[in-house]
Amino acid sequence: MRNRVRELRTERGWSQAELAERLQVSRQTVNAIENERYDPSLPLAFVIARVFGLAIELIFAVE
């Protein structure tokens, strides 16, 4: 699954640690999501969408 998490995070000027705090996950989890080594659970995907203020389908796409 492709995602725009890194792009959206950097647009907002947030570090991985800052995003991790907002999502209540570890920085390593954010890194794994950004590098597409880990697909977040559906509940976490909803939290990511809420934090960025976007619909899930604007952040995540099936290849």
C-alpha positions as CSV (number, residue, x, y, z in Angstrom):
1,M,0.0,0.0,0.0
2,R,1.3,3.4,-1.0
3,N,0.9,6.4,1.4
4,R,1.6,10.1,1.6
5,V,2.4,10.3,5.3
6,R,6.0,11.6,4.8
7,E,4.9,14.2,2.3
8,L,2.0,15.4,4.5
9,R,4.2,15.4,7.6
10,T,7.0,17.5,6.0
11,E,4.5,19.9,4.5
12,R,3.4,20.7,8.1
13,G,7.0,20.9,9.3
14,W,6.5,18.1,11.8
15,S,9.3,15.7,12.8
16,Q,8.6,12.0,13.0
17,A,8.6,12.3,16.8
18,E,6.0,15.1,16.7
19,L,3.7,13.1,14.4
20,A,4.3,10.0,16.6
21,E,3.2,12.0,19.6
22,R,0.0,13.2,17.9
23,L,-0.8,9.6,16.8
24,Q,0.2,8.1,20.2
25,V,2.6,5.6,18.5
26,S,6.4,5.3,18.5
27,R,8.6,7.3,16.2
28,Q,9.8,3.9,14.8
29,T,6.1,3.1,13.8
30,V,5.9,6.4,11.9
31,N,9.2,5.6,10.2
32,A,8.0,2.1,9.2
33,I,4.7,3.6,7.8
34,E,6.5,6.3,5.8
35,N,8.9,3.7,4.4
36,E,6.0,1.4,3.6
37,R,7.4,-1.4,5.7
38,Y,4.3,-1.4,7.9
39,D,0.6,-0.9,6.9
40,P,-1.3,0.7,9.8
41,S,-4.4,-0.9,11.2
42,L,-7.7,0.5,10.2
43,P,-8.2,2.3,13.5
44,L,-4.7,3.9,13.2
45,A,-5.4,4.9,9.6
46,F,-8.4,6.8,10.8
47,V,-6.4,8.5,13.4
48,I,-3.8,9.5,10.8
49,A,-6.5,10.8,8.6
50,R,-8.0,12.9,11.4
51,V,-4.6,14.3,12.4
52,F,-4.0,15.4,8.8
53,G,-7.6,16.5,8.3
54,L,-8.0,14.5,5.2
55,A,-10.0,11.5,4.0
56,I,-8.2,8.1,4.3
57,E,-8.3,7.6,0.5
58,L,-6.3,10.9,0.1
59,I,-3.5,9.4,2.3
60,F,-3.4,5.7,1.4
61,A,-3.8,4.0,-1.9
62,V,-3.6,0.4,-2.9
63,E,-0.9,-0.2,-5.6
